[in-house]
Amino acid sequence: MLKFLFMLAVMFVLMLLLLGFNVARMFKRLFFGTPKHKTSQRHSASAGQQHKAASSTTPRKKLISKDEGEYVDYEEIKD
């Protein structure tokens, strides 16, 4: 019985520590913001991939046929 209570107390203390670290990290981000170098690396990598895809030298084939979206006269029918 004593071992069970000790394990329960240890687990409770670990949960409190984890909760405390998460709250401290939240306040750190709230007051100091996120580090600039981490976010800029992520954005620059994704922007580089998008730039490579956009600067492709081969023209893409048109997916929509020429008659798609053609203007049709509209007549309103009143009853």
N, C-alpha and C positions, 0 to 999 in steps of 0.2 A: 504494500500500500504506500509506503514511504517513497519507493522508487517511482511509482506512478505520479505522485504529487510533485516530486522533484523534476521529472520529465515534463510535466504540465507547466511547471513554473519556468523551466528553461525555454520551452516553446513560446510561452507568453512574453518572456523578455526578448527573445529573438524577433517576435512579431512587432513588439514596441520599437526595437532598434530599426527594423526595416521601415516602419511607418515614420519614424523620426527622420531617417535619411531622405525619404521621399518628400516629406514636408520641407526639410531644409533645402533640398534641390529645387523645389517649387518656388520657395522664397528667393533663392539665389537667382533663378531665371526671371522672376518677377521684378526684382530690384536691379539686377545687373545685366539682364538680357542674355542672349545666347552668344557664344564666341563667334566673332566675325569670320575667322579663318575656316571653321568647319562648314558653315553654311555657304561660303563663297566657293569652296571646293566642290561641294555637291552641285551647286547651280552651274558652275563653269563646266563640269563634266557633262551634265545633261544638255547644256547649251551647245557644247562642242559636238555632241552626237546629233542634235537637231540641225546644226549648221552643215554637217557632213551630208545628211539626208537631203537638205534643201539645195545644196550646191552640186547635186548630181549632174553630170555632163550629158547623160542620155535623156532626151525628152520623153515624158510619159505619154502613153497612148490614152486618148480621151475615152473615158468609160461611158459617158452619156452619148447616145446617138444624136445625130444632127436634128432630127425631127422631134426630139424630146423637148417639151417645154415650149413648143411652138404656139403662137398666139391664135386663139380661136374666138370669133365674134360671140358675144354673150347676148342672149335675148331673155329678158325677164317676162315670164308668163303670168298675167294677172287673171285671177278667176273671178 
